[in-house]
Amino acid sequence: MARSAQAKITPMHFKTVVQADVPQGRNGKHQRIVATVLKDLDGLKAGSAIKIPLAELAESKEKVRSALNRATRKARRKVATASDASFLYVWNISSE
């Protein structure tokens, strides 16, 4: 019986790891900029916007905007964005 049980085992294609060693949570490459923007938005006065130089972004404005959109939806925050050739602008949308 042991022989037939061994015959049914198929070889693994990938390496295995103990589940306790698997990193939990997702720290995307945009986490730092998104966290910084959200923190700045917390202290932003009504009627003001954050002005982020595009030259200082490690990724494209589209990727940062997309990551910010995911984070704000998850946090149930309403923000708006705009951009020109040099800057990405982000501001809070009032719930009034």
Phi and psi in degrees as GROMACS dihedral restraints (atoms count N, CA, C in turn):
[ dihedral_restraints ]
;  ai    aj    ak    al  type     phi  dphi    fc
    3     4     5     6     1   -64.3    20    10
    4     5     6     7     1   -33.8    20    10
    6     7     8     9     1   -66.2    20    10
    7     8     9    10     1   -42.5    20    10
    9    10    11    12     1   -69.6    20    10
   10    11    12    13     1   -30.6    20    10
   12    13    14    15     1   -67.8    20    10
   13    14    15    16     1   -38.8    20    10
   15    16    17    18     1   -68.4    20    10
   16    17    18    19     1   -34.2    20    10
   18    19    20    21     1   -66.8    20    10
   19    20    21    22     1   -25.9    20    10
   21    22    23    24     1   -83.8    20    10
   22    23    24    25     1   -14.2    20    10
   24    25    26    27     1   -76.7    20    10
   25    26    27    28     1   123.3    20    10
   27    28    29    30     1   -96.5    20    10
   28    29    30    31     1   146.4    20    10
   30    31    32    33     1   -68.0    20    10
   31    32    33    34     1   148.1    20    10
   33    34    35    36     1   -78.2    20    10
   34    35    36    37     1   143.3    20    10
   36    37    38    39     1   -89.8    20    10
   37    38    39    40     1   -24.0    20    10
   39    40    41    42     1  -123.6    20    10
   40    41    42    43     1   159.2    20    10
   42    43    44    45     1   -71.3    20    10
   43    44    45    46     1   157.8    20    10
   45    46    47    48     1  -114.9    20    10
   46    47    48    49     1   160.8    20    10
   48    49    50    51     1  -145.9    20    10
   49    50    51    52     1   151.2    20    10
   51    52    53    54     1   -66.4    20    10
   52    53    54    55     1   134.3    20    10
   54    55    56    57     1   -58.8    20    10
   55    56    57    58     1   -31.6    20    10
   57    58    59    60     1   -63.0    20    10
   58    59    60    61     1   -22.5    20    10
   60    61    62    63     1   -89.0    20    10
   61    62    63    64     1    -1.8    20    10
   63    64    65    66     1   -80.1    20    10
   64    65    66    67     1   128.1    20    10
   66    67    68    69     1   -63.0    20    10
   67    68    69    70     1   136.0    20    10
   69    70    71    72     1  -101.9    20    10
   70    71    72    73     1   142.7    20    10
   72    73    74    75     1    88.1    20    10
   73    74    75    76     1   162.9    20    10
   75    76    77    78     1  -119.9    20    10
   76    77    78    79     1   117.1    20    10
   78    79    80    81     1  -108.7    20    10
   79    80    81    82     1    88.7    20    10
   81    82    83    84     1   -68.9    20    10
   82    83    84    85     1   167.1    20    10
   84    85    86    87     1   -72.1    20    10
   85    86    87    88     1   -10.1    20    10
   87    88    89    90     1  -100.0    20    10
   88    89    90    91     1     3.1    20    10
   90    91    92    93     1   -57.8    20    10
   91    92    93    94     1   -43.2    20    10
   93    94    95    96     1   -64.0    20    10
   94    95    96    97     1   -49.0    20    10
   96    97    98    99     1   -66.8    20    10
   97    98    99   100     1   -39.8    20    10
   99   100   101   102     1   -65.7    20    10
  100   101   102   103     1   -44.1    20    10
  102   103   104   105     1   -62.2    20    10
  103   104   105   106     1   -39.6    20    10
  105   106   107   108     1   -65.4    20    10
  106   107   108   109     1   -43.9    20    10
  108   109   110   111     1   -63.6    20    10
  109   110   111   112     1   -45.1    20    10
  111   112   113   114     1   -62.4    20    10
  112   113   114   115     1   -39.4    20    10
  114   115   116   117     1   -64.2    20    10
  115   116   117   118     1   -44.2    20    10
  117   118   119   120     1   -64.8    20    10
  118   119   120   121     1   -36.0    20    10
  120   121   122   123     1   -64.0    20    10
  121   122   123   124     1   -31.7    20    10
  123   124   125   126     1   -61.4    20    10
  124   125   126   127     1   -34.1    20    10
  126   127   128   129     1  -100.4    20    10
  127   128   129   130     1     8.6    20    10
  129   130   131   132     1   -77.6    20    10
  130   131   132   133     1   133.9    20    10
  132   133   134   135     1   -72.4    20    10
  133   134   135   136     1   149.7    20    10
  135   136   137   138     1   -59.9    20    10
  136   137   138   139     1   138.4    20    10
  138   139   140   141     1    85.7    20    10
  139   140   141   142     1     4.8    20    10
  141   142   143   144     1  -114.6    20    10
  142   143   144   145     1   161.0    20    10
  144   145   146   147     1  -133.6    20    10
  145   146   147   148     1   152.3    20    10
  147   148   149   150     1   -84.0    20    10
  148   149   150   151     1   136.7    20    10
  150   151   152   153     1  -114.5    20    10
  151   152   153   154     1   105.8    20    10
  153   154   155   156     1  -104.9    20    10
  154   155   156   157     1   118.6    20    10
  156   157   158   159     1   -65.2    20    10
  157   158   159   160     1   125.5    20    10
  159   160   161   162     1   -62.6    20    10
  160   161   162   163     1   -31.2    20    10
  162   163   164   165     1   -64.7    20    10
  163   164   165   166     1   -22.1    20    10
  165   166   167   168     1   -90.6    20    10
  166   167   168   169     1    -5.6    20    10
  168   169   170   171     1   -82.4    20    10
  169   170   171   172     1   135.8    20    10
  171   172   173   174     1   -74.2    20    10
  172   173   174   175     1   -26.9    20    10
  174   175   176   177     1  -117.1    20    10
  175   176   177   178     1   174.6    20    10
  177   178   179   180     1   -69.6    20    10
  178   179   180   181     1   158.2    20    10
  180   181   182   183     1   -62.5    20    10
  181   182   183   184     1   -31.9    20    10
  183   184   185   186     1   -65.0    20    10
  184   185   186   187     1   -41.5    20    10
  186   187   188   189     1   -69.0    20    10
  187   188   189   190     1   -40.4    20    10
  189   190   191   192     1   -66.8    20    10
  190   191   192   193     1   -43.1    20    10
  192   193   194   195     1   -61.0    20    10
  193   194   195   196     1   -41.7    20    10
  195   196   197   198     1   -64.8    20    10
  196   197   198   199     1   -44.5    20    10
  198   199   200   201     1   -63.4    20    10
  199   200   201   202     1   -40.1    20    10
  201   202   203   204     1   -64.9    20    10
  202   203   204   205     1   -39.9    20    10
  204   205   206   207     1   -61.3    20    10
  205   206   207   208     1   -44.8    20    10
  207   208   209   210     1   -61.3    20    10
  208   209   210   211     1   -44.5    20    10
  210   211   212   213     1   -66.8    20    10
  211   212   213   214     1   -40.2    20    10
  213   214   215   216     1   -72.6    20    10
  214   215   216   217     1   -35.1    20    10
  216   217   218   219     1   -65.2    20    10
  217   218   219   220     1   -40.8    20    10
  219   220   221   222     1   -63.6    20    10
  220   221   222   223     1   -38.6    20    10
  222   223   224   225     1   -85.3    20    10
  223   224   225   226     1     0.1    20    10
  225   226   227   228     1    55.7    20    10
  226   227   228   229     1    44.8    20    10
  228   229   230   231     1  -108.9    20    10
  229   230   231   232     1   150.0    20    10
  231   232   233   234     1  -112.3    20    10
  232   233   234   235     1   117.5    20    10
  234   235   236   237     1  -132.0    20    10
  235   236   237   238     1   162.0    20    10
  237   238   239   240     1  -125.5    20    10
  238   239   240   241     1   156.1    20    10
  240   241   242   243     1  -134.2    20    10
  241   242   243   244     1   155.3    20    10
  243   244   245   246     1  -150.8    20    10
  244   245   246   247     1   164.5    20    10
  246   247   248   249     1  -152.8    20    10
  247   248   249   250     1   159.1    20    10
  249   250   251   252     1  -131.1    20    10
  250   251   252   253     1  -162.3    20    10
  252   253   254   255     1   -67.9    20    10
  253   254   255   256     1   -20.5    20    10
  255   256   257   258     1  -118.5    20    10
  256   257   258   259     1   -21.9    20    10
  258   259   260   261     1  -136.9    20    10
  259   260   261   262     1   153.9    20    10
  261   262   263   264     1  -109.9    20    10
  262   263   264   265     1   127.0    20    10
  264   265   266   267     1  -108.7    20    10
  265   266   267   268     1   136.6    20    10
  267   268   269   270     1  -136.2    20    10
  268   269   270   271     1   136.4    20    10
  270   271   272   273     1  -147.1    20    10
  271   272   273   274     1   159.7    20    10
  273   274   275   276     1   -77.9    20    10
  274   275   276   277     1   143.2    20    10
  276   277   278   279     1   -98.4    20    10
  277   278   279   280     1   123.7    20    10
  279   280   281   282     1   -70.7    20    10
  280   281   282   283     1   149.0    20    10
  282   283   284   285     1   -90.6    20    10
  283   284   285   286     1    17.1    20    10
